[in-house]
Amino acid sequence: MAGAQPHSANSGEVMSLTPSHAQLDAARFIKERVRTVQDWPQPGVQFHDITPVLQDRRALRTPIDL
């Protein structure tokens, strides 16, 4: 899973698959910027427009840094 922090095989620790608070905050930050267009291109379809993410330097950089 993205963002999981693996531990060395010798440490005896188990890898956590739970996302960190920072990762959850980053995901929420990006999701808030994705625009949903109802009924486009046809009725019943929800189009998720990422143009606002591409136009926002911080929002574009955030998933790269995850």
The 8 nearest C-alpha neighbors of each residue, nearest first, counted from 0:
[[1, 3, 16, 2, 18, 17, 4, 15],
 [2, 0, 3, 65, 18, 16, 4, 22],
 [1, 3, 4, 0, 18, 65, 22, 19],
 [4, 2, 16, 1, 15, 0, 5, 18],
 [3, 5, 2, 14, 15, 6, 16, 1],
 [6, 4, 14, 3, 7, 15, 13, 8],
 [7, 5, 14, 8, 12, 4, 10, 13],
 [6, 8, 9, 10, 5, 11, 12, 14],
 [7, 9, 10, 6, 11, 12, 5, 13],
 [10, 8, 7, 11, 12, 6, 13, 5],
 [11, 9, 12, 7, 8, 6, 13, 5],
 [10, 12, 9, 8, 13, 7, 6, 14],
 [13, 11, 10, 6, 14, 8, 7, 9],
 [12, 14, 15, 11, 6, 5, 10, 8],
 [15, 13, 5, 6, 4, 16, 12, 3],
 [16, 14, 17, 3, 13, 4, 5, 18],
 [15, 17, 3, 0, 18, 14, 4, 2],
 [16, 18, 15, 19, 3, 2, 0, 14],
 [19, 17, 22, 2, 16, 23, 3, 20],
 [18, 20, 22, 21, 23, 17, 2, 3],
 [19, 21, 23, 22, 24, 18, 25, 17],
 [20, 22, 24, 19, 23, 25, 18, 26],
 [23, 21, 25, 19, 24, 20, 18, 26],
 [22, 24, 20, 26, 25, 21, 27, 19],
 [23, 25, 21, 27, 22, 26, 20, 28],
 [26, 24, 28, 22, 23, 27, 21, 29],
 [25, 27, 23, 29, 28, 24, 30, 22],
 [26, 28, 30, 24, 25, 29, 31, 23],
 [29, 27, 25, 26, 31, 30, 24, 32],
 [28, 30, 26, 32, 31, 27, 58, 25],
 [31, 29, 27, 33, 32, 28, 26, 34],
 [32, 30, 29, 28, 33, 27, 34, 26],
 [31, 33, 29, 30, 52, 51, 34, 28],
 [34, 32, 49, 30, 31, 48, 47, 51],
 [33, 35, 48, 47, 32, 36, 49, 51],
 [36, 34, 47, 46, 48, 37, 45, 33],
 [35, 37, 46, 45, 39, 47, 34, 38],
 [36, 38, 45, 39, 35, 44, 46, 43],
 [39, 37, 42, 44, 43, 41, 45, 40],
 [40, 38, 41, 37, 44, 46, 36, 45],
 [39, 41, 38, 44, 42, 46, 45, 37],
 [40, 42, 39, 38, 44, 43, 45, 37],
 [43, 41, 38, 44, 39, 40, 37, 45],
 [42, 44, 38, 41, 45, 37, 39, 40],
 [45, 43, 38, 42, 39, 41, 46, 37],
 [46, 44, 37, 36, 38, 39, 35, 47],
 [45, 47, 36, 35, 39, 48, 44, 37],
 [48, 46, 35, 34, 36, 33, 49, 45],
 [47, 49, 34, 50, 33, 35, 46, 36],
 [50, 48, 33, 52, 51, 47, 53, 34],
 [49, 51, 53, 52, 48, 54, 33, 34],
 [52, 50, 54, 53, 49, 32, 55, 33],
 [53, 51, 49, 55, 58, 50, 54, 59],
 [52, 54, 50, 51, 55, 59, 49, 56],
 [53, 55, 51, 52, 50, 56, 59, 58],
 [56, 54, 58, 52, 57, 53, 59, 51],
 [55, 57, 59, 58, 60, 54, 53, 52],
 [58, 56, 60, 59, 55, 61, 52, 54],
 [59, 57, 55, 61, 52, 60, 56, 29],
 [58, 60, 56, 57, 52, 53, 61, 55],
 [59, 61, 57, 63, 58, 62, 56, 64],
 [60, 62, 64, 58, 63, 59, 57, 25],
 [63, 61, 65, 64, 60, 59, 25, 58],
 [62, 64, 60, 61, 65, 59, 58, 57],
 [63, 65, 61, 62, 60, 25, 59, 22],
 [64, 62, 63, 2, 61, 22, 1, 25]]
